[in-house]
Amino acid sequence: MKVGISYAVDLSEIPEEVVKLIKEVQWDLAEKLDELSNNVSSGDFVSAFKNIKNMRHNLQRTDTRLEDCNTIISGYLTVLKRISDEAEAEEERKASLGLGVRGSHPGALRDHLAEDK
């Protein structure tokens, strides 16, 4: 039975955590397939059977881990988009108030200056 676990890390640590998860299930499929071919070619069907069973187990573990990584990256991208959208909205808000733009004045002061002319 598979169960989910969760833990918190800083947003900046997400890429490093995903790399760790990937490395935990890293194995050389090409090498294992060559070994399997050699088992079958040499008639060592007992080893071939064991290797196929082991490879299928590793593929399942890898698939599960990749799904975990996919979920994490999806969430990471969602957070980055939200941060970007919030920053953009803040910039738009500041621009509409005339803040942060050289030579401009806040709305009430701008209106007052216009009346003086």
N, C-alpha and C positions, 0 to 999 in steps of 0.2 A: 504494500500500500504506500502510495506517495502522499506526502503531506507538505504543505507550503510552510516556509519559515520566512520571517522578515526581520530586518534590522535597519537601523538608520545610519547613514553616512552623509558627510557634507556633499553638497551638489557637485562641487569640483572634483570629488573622488569617484564619481560614478564611472567615468571611462576606465579608470584603473581597476575598479571592482569587476567590471564586465570582462576585462582582460584576464583577471584571476580566474573567473568562472570558466572561461573558454579554455585556459591552460590546464585546468583540472581534468578535462576530458580529452585533451589533445592526444592523438595517436596517429600513426602512419598507416592509412588505409591501403595505399599502394603496396607498401611492404607486406602487409598482411594478406593481400590478394595474391601477390607473388608466392608467398609461402603456401597459401592454399592451393594454388595451381601446381606447385611442386609436389605437394602431398598427393594430389589426385594423379599427376603424371607418374609418380613413382609407385602408385598403388597403395599408399599409406592412408587408407580410408578412415581408419580410427582417428588419426591425427586430423584429417580433413574434417571429420564430423565434429571433433572438439573445437577446431579452429572456427568453423562456421558458427557453432553455438556461441563461442566467445565473441566473435565479430558482431553477431546479432545483438548480443547483450551490450557491447560497446556502442553500437549504433543507436540503440534505444536510450542509453545514458546520454549520448551526444545530442540526440534529438531533444530530449527533455531539457538539457542544459541550454541548448540554442533557443528553445522556446522561452526559458527563463530570461536569457539575455535579450531576446526580442521584446519581452514585456518591459524589462527595465529600460531599454533604449527608447521604447515608445513613450513611457512615462517621462523620461529625461527630456525628450524632444518636446513634449507637452509643456513641461515646466519652462524650458528655454523660450518657447513661443510665448507663453504667458508673461514672462519677464520682459521680453522684447515688446510685446503689445502694451504692457503697463508703462514702460519707458517711453514709448512712442506717444501714448495718450498723455503722459505727463509733459512731454515736450510740446504737444499741441495745446495743452492747457496753459502752459507758460507763455507760448506764443500768442494765444488769444488774449492774455492779460497784459501782453507787452513786456513780459519779464524775460530777461536773458537776451534781449535784442538791444544792441548798442544804439543809443540815441532815441530810444522810445521811452515813453512814460506810462505808468499805470493808467487805466481807464479814467478814473476820476480826475487825475491831474491833467491828462490829455484834454478832457472836456473843458476843464477850467482854463487851460492855456488857449484853447480855441476861442473861448468867450472873450479873452483879453485882446484878441487881434482885431 
